[in-house]
Amino acid sequence: MVRPYTITRGRTAPERDDLTLITVLTTTHQELDEYGRPFRPGGRGLQPEHRVILERCRRPAAVAEVAADLDLPVSVTKILLGDLVAQGLLLARAPLSVARAAGGADLGLLTAVREGLRRL
């Protein structure tokens, strides 16, 4: 078992403060090396946890889902995610921007759901 302090290289807080539990993450389209890892000229090597994150985020996933898959605390996961976003290997989008990109949130549907919940 590896301590979270070791995984984060001693960091205790993420550099980014915009990563919430429902922030949607996807990998960027990067060239891969001969081992199937992202090719980054002059970059430092990725830790195993970083590779798991990149594999998991080939399809969009929320921060909470990634933390659950890694079986790590969310705070540790956010630090690792911040590393990958800073290196340009991962994209982070707020859920509202994803909804807007898909044509926007249906306010009529949201209102109907709210009213239905109130009636319960």
C-alpha positions as CSV (number, residue, x, y, z in Angstrom):
1,M,0.0,0.0,0.0
2,V,1.3,3.4,-1.0
3,R,0.5,6.4,1.1
4,P,-1.4,9.3,-0.6
5,Y,1.4,11.6,0.4
6,T,3.8,9.6,-1.7
7,I,1.5,9.5,-4.7
8,T,1.1,13.3,-4.7
9,R,4.8,13.9,-4.2
10,G,4.2,15.6,-0.9
11,R,1.5,18.0,-2.1
12,T,-1.6,18.3,0.1
13,A,-3.8,20.6,-1.9
14,P,-4.6,20.8,-5.6
15,E,-3.3,23.7,-7.6
16,R,-6.6,24.1,-9.3
17,D,-9.7,25.1,-7.3
18,D,-12.2,24.6,-10.1
19,L,-12.4,20.8,-9.9
20,T,-15.6,19.7,-8.3
21,L,-17.0,16.3,-7.8
22,I,-19.1,16.6,-10.9
23,T,-16.5,18.2,-13.2
24,V,-16.4,16.2,-16.4
25,L,-13.0,14.9,-17.5
26,T,-11.8,13.6,-20.9
27,T,-8.4,12.8,-22.4
28,T,-7.1,14.9,-25.1
29,H,-6.0,13.3,-28.4
30,Q,-2.3,12.9,-28.0
31,E,0.3,10.9,-29.9
32,L,1.2,7.7,-28.2
33,D,4.6,6.2,-27.8
34,E,5.5,2.6,-28.7
35,Y,4.1,1.4,-25.3
36,G,0.7,3.1,-25.8
37,R,1.5,5.9,-23.4
38,P,1.1,9.6,-24.2
39,F,4.2,11.0,-25.9
40,R,5.4,14.1,-24.2
41,P,8.8,15.4,-25.4
42,G,10.9,16.6,-22.4
43,G,8.1,15.7,-19.9
44,R,8.5,13.8,-16.7
45,G,7.2,10.2,-16.6
46,L,3.7,9.5,-15.5
47,Q,2.9,7.6,-12.3
48,P,0.8,4.5,-12.5
49,E,-2.2,6.4,-11.1
50,H,-1.9,9.0,-13.9
51,R,-2.0,6.2,-16.5
52,V,-5.1,4.7,-14.9
53,I,-6.8,8.2,-15.0
54,L,-5.9,8.6,-18.7
55,E,-7.3,5.2,-19.5
56,R,-10.5,5.8,-17.5
57,C,-11.1,9.3,-19.1
58,R,-11.0,8.1,-22.7
59,R,-14.7,8.3,-22.2
60,P,-16.1,11.3,-20.2
61,A,-16.0,10.7,-16.4
62,A,-16.7,12.9,-13.3
63,V,-14.1,13.5,-10.7
64,A,-16.1,11.4,-8.2
65,E,-16.1,8.5,-10.6
66,V,-12.3,8.7,-11.2
67,A,-11.7,8.8,-7.5
68,A,-13.8,5.8,-6.9
69,D,-12.1,3.9,-9.7
70,L,-8.7,4.7,-8.2
71,D,-9.9,3.9,-4.7
72,L,-8.2,7.1,-3.5
73,P,-9.6,10.1,-1.6
74,V,-11.0,12.8,-3.8
75,S,-8.4,15.3,-2.5
76,V,-5.6,13.1,-3.8
77,T,-7.4,12.5,-7.0
78,K,-7.8,16.2,-7.6
79,I,-4.1,16.7,-7.3
80,L,-3.4,14.0,-9.8
81,L,-6.0,15.4,-12.2
82,G,-4.6,18.8,-11.9
83,D,-1.2,17.4,-13.0
84,L,-2.7,15.9,-16.1
85,V,-4.7,19.1,-17.0
86,A,-1.6,21.2,-16.6
87,Q,0.3,18.9,-18.9
88,G,-2.4,19.1,-21.6
89,L,-3.3,15.4,-21.4
90,L,-6.7,15.9,-19.8
91,L,-9.6,18.3,-20.4
92,A,-11.8,19.4,-17.5
93,R,-15.2,20.9,-18.2
94,A,-17.8,22.2,-15.8
95,P,-21.0,20.2,-16.1
96,L,-23.0,23.3,-17.1
97,S,-20.7,23.9,-20.1
98,V,-21.2,20.3,-21.2
99,A,-25.0,20.8,-21.0
100,R,-24.7,24.0,-23.1
101,A,-22.6,22.2,-25.7
102,A,-25.2,19.5,-26.0
103,G,-27.9,22.1,-26.8
104,G,-28.6,23.5,-23.4
105,A,-30.5,22.4,-20.3
106,D,-34.3,21.9,-20.9
107,L,-35.7,24.3,-18.3
108,G,-39.2,22.9,-18.8
109,L,-38.0,19.4,-17.9
110,L,-36.1,20.7,-14.9
111,T,-39.2,22.6,-13.7
112,A,-41.4,19.5,-14.1
113,V,-38.9,17.4,-12.1
114,R,-38.7,20.1,-9.3
115,E,-42.5,20.3,-9.1
116,G,-42.8,16.5,-9.0
117,L,-40.4,16.3,-6.2
118,R,-42.2,19.0,-4.3
119,R,-45.5,17.0,-4.6
120,L,-43.8,14.0,-2.9
